[in-house]
Amino acid sequence: MRYDVAVVGAGIAGPIIARNLARAGYDVLMIDKKAEIGSPKRCGEGINIGIFEKYDIPYDRRFINREIYGAKLYSPSGYELELRYKEVSGVIIERKVFDKMLAFYAARAGADVWPRTEATGLIRKGGRIAGIRAKHEGEPVEIEADIIVAADGVESMVARWAGINTYAPPHEFDSAYEYEMLIEGYDPDLIHLWFGNEVAPRGYVWVFPKDEDRANVGIGINSDNPQTAKYYLDKWLRENGIPARKLLEINVGAVPVGGFVKELVKDNVLVVGDAARQVNPMHGGGMAEAMEAATIASRWMIKALEEEDMSLLKNYTREWWEKDGKRLEKVLKVRRVTEKLTDEDLDLFIQILSGADAEKIAGGNYGEVIKALLKHPKVLLSPRRIKLLKELL
Ligand SMILES: Cc1cc2nc3c(=O)[nH]c(=O)nc-3n(C[C@H](O)[C@H](O)[C@H](O)COP(=O)(O)OP(=O)(O)OC[C@H]3O[C@@H](n4cnc5c(N)ncnc54)[C@H](O)[C@@H]3O)c2cc1C
């Protein structure tokens, strides 16, 4: 069988590309090895409210689990910083429904969608990549396509088969572990984040509420840590007197937090989303980044097909690096600086900010945040802290 475009992976990036290309009138096939698209989830399910309008995704109650009005940050010694907005700032989605609906939008736009279909290799003809080999419900199939999209997530193989260098050292990944569980006592209108070198080295513990008394409770830590993420999460639950006996799901996963893939295109193969490490290295959120990269990739794929010139695909690498790559490299630099913060620094900074102008901080004015910290006597008296904060500016 033959398609204009074959997309491997029906997570976030894949369905956006499949929908956009089908809308433009091209024959698209999207495959996923999962029998049920979206399940199991490997996600805290938190996302910014802005993505719905930006990426033309309906605000559909079927996958909007809970609306969120801000965040509460906790320092190692228990100082708190609450950032509460008047309007909804984010949502906790239900990924099992969300991913499936994204695939549905792609199918509705004209794409073929096959679950339980695993890509196993590439077809090469006359020195070029002519399609993918897959197993569809256990049976081998060959799918020829002009363009192949590797949207196959953090463990991506497709890009590697094509010769794209997706290697990143272990230090550039976080290990994540998460319970969806019954939990009480946390404001269900906010997400909650705990920081500290003993709490979650390099990362944080999160409570993302899905109900008044149900939440995704998870943790991300550096994956080269001698202890596991589960060890730290269970320790945090124990120390906070939260029984972990009413569990609805357990999710484990790796999150790329650096090591962005340099060349996103090789001939007629593009890599996108987690497969290209397009994740925010500060908080590990990758859904919005996957949507943005998928949007840029879609534009260049349409242009390449229109003009029958596959060399145009390379513009996706250029444009992504100019826009998002540069921005994420900056975020990565900031993350590397925050890795040097001691628990005392975290206590002090959160304490200072909780007394600062919350409106300004909640408005996301990053420069104001650093300036507020730099004015404080306990910061001014510490050349090390001044140096760290100046690195963040
Ligand atoms: C525990 C955890 C919590 C997270 N929390 C958040 C959060 O709160 N907010 C946020 O924005 N991000 C979060 N992330 C990150 C987010 O889940 C990813 O960045 C996002 O899913 C990336 O989308 P994607 O389309 O690139 O890949 P995925 O969503 O991983 O989709 C890849 C798809 O490819 C399929 N696939 C793989 N190999 C093959 C193959 N050979 N053949 C066919 N199909 C294949 C897989 O089955 C999968 O469905 C979290 C990650 C983890 C692990």
The ligand as an SDF file (V2000), in Angstrom:
LIG
                    3D

 53 58  0  0  0  0  0  0  0  0999 V2000
    5.4990   10.3360   34.2740 C   0  0  0  0  0  0  0  0  0  0  0  0
    5.4530   11.4190   33.2280 C   0  0  0  0  0  0  0  0  0  0  0  0
    4.7170   12.5630   33.4870 C   0  0  0  0  0  0  0  0  0  0  0  0
    4.6130   13.5500   32.4990 C   0  0  0  0  0  0  0  0  0  0  0  0
    3.8300   14.6450   32.7600 N   0  0  0  0  0  0  0  0  0  0  0  0
    3.6570   15.5840   31.8170 C   0  0  0  0  0  0  0  0  0  0  0  0
    2.7570   16.6830   32.0330 C   0  0  0  0  0  0  0  0  0  0  0  0
    2.1130   16.7900   33.0730 O   0  0  0  0  0  0  0  0  0  0  0  0
    2.6310   17.5980   31.0260 N   0  0  0  0  0  0  0  0  0  0  0  0
    3.3080   17.5110   29.8370 C   0  0  0  0  0  0  0  0  0  0  0  0
    3.1480   18.3790   28.9700 O   0  0  0  0  0  0  0  0  0  0  0  0
    4.1400   16.4700   29.5980 N   0  0  0  0  0  0  0  0  0  0  0  0
    4.3240   15.5050   30.5560 C   0  0  0  0  0  0  0  0  0  0  0  0
    5.1400   14.4400   30.2930 N   0  0  0  0  0  0  0  0  0  0  0  0
    5.7850   14.3490   28.9790 C   0  0  0  0  0  0  0  0  0  0  0  0
    4.7720   13.9650   27.8930 C   0  0  0  0  0  0  0  0  0  0  0  0
    4.0800   12.8040   28.2850 O   0  0  0  0  0  0  0  0  0  0  0  0
    5.4840   13.7520   26.5550 C   0  0  0  0  0  0  0  0  0  0  0  0
    6.3430   14.8310   26.3160 O   0  0  0  0  0  0  0  0  0  0  0  0
    4.5010   13.6400   25.3710 C   0  0  0  0  0  0  0  0  0  0  0  0
    3.6640   12.5260   25.5040 O   0  0  0  0  0  0  0  0  0  0  0  0
    5.2940   13.5480   24.0580 C   0  0  0  0  0  0  0  0  0  0  0  0
    4.4380   13.2720   22.9810 O   0  0  0  0  0  0  0  0  0  0  0  0
    4.9670   12.4520   21.7070 P   0  0  0  0  0  0  0  0  0  0  0  0
    3.8690   12.4670   20.7270 O   0  0  0  0  0  0  0  0  0  0  0  0
    6.2840   12.9430   21.3080 O   0  0  0  0  0  0  0  0  0  0  0  0
    5.2350   10.9840   22.2570 O   0  0  0  0  0  0  0  0  0  0  0  0
    4.2450    9.8900   23.0200 P   0  0  0  0  0  0  0  0  0  0  0  0
    3.1100   10.6410   23.5870 O   0  0  0  0  0  0  0  0  0  0  0  0
    5.1580    9.1510   23.8780 O   0  0  0  0  0  0  0  0  0  0  0  0
    3.7310    9.0270   21.8050 O   0  0  0  0  0  0  0  0  0  0  0  0
    4.5500    8.1150   21.1220 C   0  0  0  0  0  0  0  0  0  0  0  0
    3.6870    6.9940   20.6000 C   0  0  0  0  0  0  0  0  0  0  0  0
    4.4670    6.1860   19.7110 O   0  0  0  0  0  0  0  0  0  0  0  0
    4.0720    4.8390   19.8670 C   0  0  0  0  0  0  0  0  0  0  0  0
    5.1700    4.0040   19.3790 N   0  0  0  0  0  0  0  0  0  0  0  0
    6.4220    3.8820   19.8830 C   0  0  0  0  0  0  0  0  0  0  0  0
    7.1550    3.0300   19.1310 N   0  0  0  0  0  0  0  0  0  0  0  0
    6.3520    2.5960   18.1310 C   0  0  0  0  0  0  0  0  0  0  0  0
    6.5230    1.7080   17.0350 C   0  0  0  0  0  0  0  0  0  0  0  0
    7.6980    1.0970   16.8070 N   0  0  0  0  0  0  0  0  0  0  0  0
    5.4910    1.4850   16.2060 N   0  0  0  0  0  0  0  0  0  0  0  0
    4.3000    2.0900   16.4350 C   0  0  0  0  0  0  0  0  0  0  0  0
    4.0720    2.9450   17.4580 N   0  0  0  0  0  0  0  0  0  0  0  0
    5.0800    3.1990   18.2830 C   0  0  0  0  0  0  0  0  0  0  0  0
    3.7980    4.7020   21.3580 C   0  0  0  0  0  0  0  0  0  0  0  0
    2.9300    3.6160   21.6080 O   0  0  0  0  0  0  0  0  0  0  0  0
    3.1510    6.0500   21.6780 C   0  0  0  0  0  0  0  0  0  0  0  0
    1.7520    6.0110   21.6230 O   0  0  0  0  0  0  0  0  0  0  0  0
    5.2820   13.4210   31.2580 C   0  0  0  0  0  0  0  0  0  0  0  0
    6.0400   12.2660   31.0160 C   0  0  0  0  0  0  0  0  0  0  0  0
    6.1240   11.2710   31.9770 C   0  0  0  0  0  0  0  0  0  0  0  0
    6.9060   10.0350   31.6670 C   0  0  0  0  0  0  0  0  0  0  0  0
  1  2  1  0
  2  3  1  0
  2 52  2  0
  3  4  2  0
  4  5  1  0
  4 50  1  0
  5  6  2  0
  6  7  1  0
  6 13  1  0
  7  8  2  0
  7  9  1  0
  9 10  1  0
 10 11  2  0
 10 12  1  0
 12 13  2  0
 13 14  1  0
 14 15  1  0
 14 50  1  0
 15 16  1  0
 16 17  1  0
 16 18  1  0
 18 19  1  0
 18 20  1  0
 20 21  1  0
 20 22  1  0
 22 23  1  0
 23 24  1  0
 24 25  2  0
 24 26  1  0
 24 27  1  0
 27 28  1  0
 28 29  2  0
 28 30  1  0
 28 31  1  0
 31 32  1  0
 32 33  1  0
 33 34  1  0
 33 48  1  0
 34 35  1  0
 35 36  1  0
 35 46  1  0
 36 37  1  0
 36 45  1  0
 37 38  2  0
 38 39  1  0
 39 40  1  0
 39 45  2  0
 40 41  1  0
 40 42  2  0
 42 43  1  0
 43 44  2  0
 44 45  1  0
 46 47  1  0
 46 48  1  0
 48 49  1  0
 50 51  2  0
 51 52  1  0
 52 53  1  0
M  END
$$$$
